[in-house]
Amino acid sequence: MPSLPTLPAPAAGAPHQAFHRGELHAQQQAGMLEKMAALGPRVIRDFMPDQHRQFFEQLPFMVVGSVDAASQPWASIMTGAPGFVRSPDEHSLHVRDLHIAQGDPLRANLRDGAKLGLLGIEPHTRRRNRANGVVRGLSERGMEIAIEQSFGNCPKYIQARKPELLDARALPAAIATDADTLAPKMIEMIRRADTFYIATALAGDDTEAAGEGHRHGADVSHRGGKPGFVRVEGADTLTVPDFIGNAFFNTIGNLLVQPRAGLLFADFERGALLYLAVTGEVIWDGPEVEAFAGAQRLMRFTVQSARLLENALPLRWGEAALSPFLEPTGSWR
C-alpha cells in the first residue's frame, strides 16, 4: 500500500473546524476545499434538528459504527420496533428494547464513553441522516447517546427497498463463520450486493480524535451501486468506485489518516450479515478510475478478517428499485 500523505495537524489554539486534516486533504484533492470551508459549519451541527429527531424515531433499524479495543472500526445494525430510538431533546438519542445479533462486534464495543457513528436510513423513501455521539448510561435495556454531530445526506445511490421487521426471538440460532480471507459464500454475497456500509474512525490516540469540540469520533456511511459494483479480486481484495457525493469526505478523510475500516454487507432476502475488517487506500486517478463510468476515484480494501453471520438480521426487504442516479454509471464487466 502506498505511504499516506503527510497531513499537518491544526496548530495549537487554531479555531475549531468542522473537518479534520484528512477530510481537508481529500477536499483539496477534489478541488472542493474552499466551498466546503463555507458550507461545512452551516450543515454539520452539534444538535439534531427536529426533522432528524422525528426521522430516527420512525425507523426499525439503525446502522452503527463502533471501534474495538484494538482501534478496529466495525459497521453493525441494531433493530427494534419503530420507536426503539427516541429523541427527548436535540442533544440526545435514547435507545431501548433493541436487538443486536449474537456475534456482532458492536456487542463487545458498547461501553460508557464509547464513540459511535450513527446512520438513520429509510431505503424505500431514500432518506438518510447521520449523527455521531458518545454512549452514556449503558444498561441491559439500552443506552443514551449524547449527540456531538448531526447532518443530513443526499439520497443518491440508495436502492429503494422497504423493510419488514420480524420477531428476532423467532429466528433460528445465528451461525457464524470466521475466516482470515473471503470464503466462496462470502464472495458470492459481495458480488451480488448493491449496497454496503462502511465504518471508519481516527485512531483513539490521534490528536484530533480528542480535540476541542469532540468532532472526530467513529463514522459510518452508506455506499450503493449497481449489483456487482464491488469488485472481488482473489480472496482478500475489494475495489469500489466512489461516486460524486456531498464532498464532506468523512470516510475517505478518515482512511487517509487511519486506513482501517469495517465493511458490512447484508443479504436482504435471507438475513445474513457479513462483517469485514479491512485496510483501505484511495486511488485518486489513473486508467482504473477512467475505465469506470461515473467514478470520481476508487477505494481499494484488503481483507484482514471476515465473519459471516447467518440468521442474524430480523429484517426482510422486497425487490429493490435501483437509484436513478446509477443509470449513467458503469460496471466492472
C-alpha positions in Angstrom: 0.0 0.0 0.0 1.4 3.5 -0.8 2.6 5.6 2.0 -0.1 8.0 3.4 0.3 11.7 2.6 1.8 14.0 5.3 -1.1 15.9 6.7 -0.4 18.6 9.2 -2.4 18.8 12.4 -4.1 22.1 13.2 -1.8 24.5 15.2 -2.4 24.9 18.9 -5.1 27.5 19.5 -6.4 27.3 15.9 -10.1 27.9 15.6 -12.3 24.9 15.6 -13.1 23.4 12.2 -15.9 21.2 11.0 -13.4 18.9 9.3 -10.2 17.2 10.4 -6.9 17.2 8.4 -7.7 14.0 6.5 -11.1 15.4 5.3 -9.4 18.7 4.4 -6.7 16.9 2.4 -9.4 15.0 0.5 -11.4 18.1 -0.2 -8.3 19.8 -1.5 -7.5 16.8 -3.8 -11.1 17.1 -5.2 -10.9 20.9 -5.6 -13.7 21.4 -3.0 -11.7 22.9 -0.1 -13.0 26.5 -0.4 -16.6 25.5 -1.0 -16.7 23.1 2.0 -15.0 25.6 4.3 -18.0 27.8 3.9 -20.6 25.0 3.8 -19.4 22.7 6.5 -20.0 24.8 9.6 -23.6 25.5 8.4 -24.7 22.0 7.8 -22.7 20.0 10.4 -24.3 20.8 13.7 -23.8 19.9 17.3 -27.5 19.3 17.7 -30.3 17.5 15.9 -32.9 19.5 14.0 -36.5 18.4 14.8 -36.8 16.8 11.4 -33.9 14.5 12.1 -35.1 13.7 15.6 -38.5 12.6 14.2 -36.9 10.6 11.4 -34.8 8.5 13.8 -37.9 7.7 15.9 -39.8 6.2 13.0 -37.1 3.7 11.9 -37.0 -0.1 12.6 -33.2 -0.2 12.3 -30.1 2.0 12.6 -26.6 1.4 11.2 -23.9 1.9 13.8 -20.1 2.4 13.5 -18.0 1.5 16.5 -14.4 0.8 17.4 -13.0 -2.1 19.3 -10.2 -2.2 21.8 -7.6 -2.6 19.1 -8.9 0.5 17.2 -10.5 -1.6 14.5 -13.7 0.1 13.2 -16.8 -2.1 12.7 -20.1 -1.4 10.9 -23.2 -3.0 12.5 -27.0 -2.9 12.6 -29.3 -2.6 15.6 -33.0 -3.2 15.1 -36.3 -2.7 17.1 -39.9 -1.8 16.7 -40.3 1.8 15.4 -39.9 4.0 18.4 -37.0 1.9 19.8 -35.0 5.1 19.2 -36.3 8.2 20.9 -35.0 11.8 21.0 -36.1 13.5 24.2 -34.1 16.6 23.2 -31.9 17.9 20.4 -28.7 16.7 22.0 -29.6 13.0 22.7 -31.0 9.8 21.5 -32.4 7.1 23.8 -32.3 3.5 22.5 -34.4 0.9 24.2 -35.5 -2.7 23.6 -33.0 -3.1 20.8 -31.7 -6.2 19.1 -28.1 -6.8 18.1 -27.2 -10.1 16.6 -25.1 -12.6 18.6 -21.6 -12.4 17.2 -22.0 -8.7 16.1 -18.8 -6.8 17.1 -21.0 -4.0 18.4 -21.9 -6.1 21.5 -18.4 -6.0 22.7 -17.7 -2.4 21.7 -20.6 -0.8 23.6 -19.5 0.8 26.9 -20.0 4.2 28.6 -17.8 6.7 26.8 -17.7 4.8 23.5 -17.9 6.9 20.4 -20.5 5.8 17.8 -21.3 6.8 14.3 -25.0 6.6 13.5 -26.8 6.3 10.2 -30.5 6.5 10.1 -31.6 5.4 6.6 -35.1 4.7 5.2 -34.3 2.9 1.9 -37.8 2.9 0.4 -38.0 6.7 0.7 -34.3 7.2 0.1 -33.9 9.4 3.2 -30.9 9.3 5.4 -29.4 11.3 8.2 -26.2 11.0 10.1 -25.2 11.6 13.7 -22.1 10.9 15.8 -22.2 10.7 19.5 -21.0 9.1 22.8 -22.6 6.4 24.8 -24.0 7.4 28.2 -26.0 5.4 30.7 -25.5 1.9 29.1 -27.8 -0.7 30.7 -29.3 -4.1 29.8 -32.3 -2.3 28.2 -30.3 0.1 26.1 -28.4 3.3 26.2 -28.4 7.0 25.9 -26.3 8.6 23.1 -25.0 12.2 23.6 -25.0 13.7 20.1 -21.9 15.6 19.1 -22.5 15.9 15.3 -25.7 15.8 13.2 -26.0 16.3 9.4 -28.1 15.2 6.5 -27.1 13.2 3.5 -28.3 13.3 -0.1 -30.5 10.4 -1.4 -28.2 9.4 -4.2 -27.3 5.8 -4.8 -29.8 4.4 -2.3 -31.8 1.4 -3.6 -35.5 1.7 -2.7 -36.5 -1.4 -0.8 -38.9 -1.5 2.1 -38.0 -3.4 5.3 -40.3 -5.7 7.2 -39.4 -6.3 10.8 -39.6 -9.9 12.1 -39.6 -11.1 15.7 -35.9 -11.5 16.5 -36.8 -14.1 19.1 -38.3 -16.4 16.5 -35.2 -16.5 14.3 -33.1 -19.7 14.3 -29.8 -19.5 16.1 -27.2 -17.5 14.3 -24.5 -19.5 12.5 -21.1 -17.8 12.5 -18.3 -18.5 10.0 -14.9 -16.8 10.7 -12.1 -16.6 8.2 -8.9 -14.7 7.5 -9.8 -14.3 3.9 -13.1 -14.4 1.9 -14.7 -17.8 1.7 -16.7 -18.7 -1.5 -20.1 -18.0 0.1 -18.8 -14.6 1.2 -17.5 -13.7 -2.3 -20.8 -14.6 -3.8 -22.7 -12.4 -1.3 -20.4 -9.4 -2.1 -20.7 -9.9 -5.9 -24.5 -9.8 -5.7 -24.5 -6.7 -3.5 -25.9 -3.3 -4.5 -25.3 -1.8 -1.0 -22.8 -1.9 1.8 -22.0 0.1 4.9 -18.5 1.3 5.9 -17.3 2.4 9.3 -14.1 4.4 9.8 -12.5 6.4 12.6 -9.4 8.3 13.6 -7.1 6.3 15.9 -8.0 6.8 19.6 -4.7 8.4 20.4 -4.9 10.8 17.4 -4.6 14.5 18.5 -7.8 15.4 16.7 -9.8 12.4 17.9 -9.9 14.0 21.4 -9.7 17.6 20.2 -11.8 20.6 21.0 -15.4 20.1 20.0 -15.1 16.3 20.0 -15.9 16.3 16.3 -13.8 13.3 15.2 -15.1 10.0 16.6 -16.4 7.0 14.8 -18.3 7.4 11.5 -20.5 5.1 9.4 -21.7 5.6 5.9 -23.7 4.0 3.1 -22.4 3.0 -0.3 -24.6 1.9 -3.2 -24.2 0.9 -6.8 -25.4 -1.4 -9.5 -25.2 -5.1 -8.4 -21.5 -6.1 -8.8 -20.2 -2.6 -8.1 -17.8 -4.1 -5.6 -15.1 -6.0 -7.5 -13.6 -9.0 -5.8 -10.0 -9.9 -6.7 -8.8 -13.2 -5.2 -9.8 -13.9 -1.7 -8.7 -10.7 0.0 -9.1 -7.6 -2.2 -12.1 -5.4 -3.0 -12.2 -2.4 -5.2 -15.2 0.1 -5.1 -15.9 3.1 -7.3 -16.5 6.3 -5.3 -19.2 8.5 -7.0 -19.8 12.2 -6.6 -21.4 12.9 -3.3 -21.7 15.7 -0.6 -17.9 16.4 -0.7 -17.6 16.1 3.1 -15.2 13.2 2.5 -15.8 11.8 6.0 -15.0 8.2 5.0 -12.0 9.0 2.7 -10.7 11.6 5.1 -10.6 9.0 7.9 -8.9 6.5 5.7 -6.1 8.9 4.8 -5.2 9.3 8.4 -6.2 5.8 9.8 -6.5 3.3 6.9 -8.6 0.7 8.8 -12.3 0.2 8.2 -15.2 -2.1 8.8 -17.5 -3.1 6.0 -20.9 -4.6 6.4 -22.9 -6.5 3.7 -26.4 -7.7 4.2 -28.4 -10.4 2.5 -31.7 -8.6 2.2 -33.6 -11.8 1.4 -32.2 -14.3 4.0 -31.0 -12.0 6.8 -27.3 -12.9 6.7 -24.7 -10.3 7.7 -21.1 -10.2 6.5 -18.6 -8.2 8.7 -15.2 -7.4 7.2 -12.2 -5.8 8.9 -10.1 -4.2 6.2 -7.3 -1.8 5.4 -8.0 0.7 2.7 -6.4 3.0 0.2 -7.7 5.7 -2.1 -6.9 5.6 -5.8 -7.3 9.2 -7.0 -6.8 8.9 -10.7 -5.4 6.7 -13.5 -6.7 4.1 -16.0 -8.7 2.1 -13.5 -10.7 5.2 -12.4 -11.2 6.4 -16.0 -12.4 2.9 -17.0 -15.4 3.0 -14.6 -18.1 5.4 -15.8 -19.1 7.8 -13.1 -16.2 7.0 -10.7 -14.5 10.1 -9.2 -11.9 7.9 -7.6 -11.6 4.3 -6.3 -11.3 2.7 -2.8 -9.3 -0.5 -2.5 -9.6 -2.7 0.5 -7.5 -5.6 1.7 -9.4 -8.0 4.0 -7.8 -8.8 7.3 -10.7 -10.9 8.8 -14.2 -11.9 7.9 -17.3 -13.0 9.8 -20.4 -14.3 8.2 -23.5 -14.5 10.5 -26.4 -16.4 9.0 -30.0 -15.9 10.5 -28.7 -12.7 12.1 -30.9 -9.9 10.8 -34.6 -9.7 11.7 -35.4 -7.7 8.7 -36.5 -8.7 5.2 -36.8 -6.5 2.1 -38.7 -6.7 -1.1 -37.2 -6.3 -4.5 -35.2 -3.2 -4.9 -35.7 -0.3 -7.3 -32.2 0.9 -8.2 -31.4 4.6 -7.7 -31.9 6.6 -11.0 -28.5 8.2 -10.3 -26.9 4.9 -11.1 -28.1 4.8 -14.7 -25.1 6.7 -16.2 -22.5 4.7 -14.1 -20.5 1.8 -15.4 -19.6 -1.6 -14.2 -16.6 -3.9 -13.9 -17.9 -6.2 -16.6 
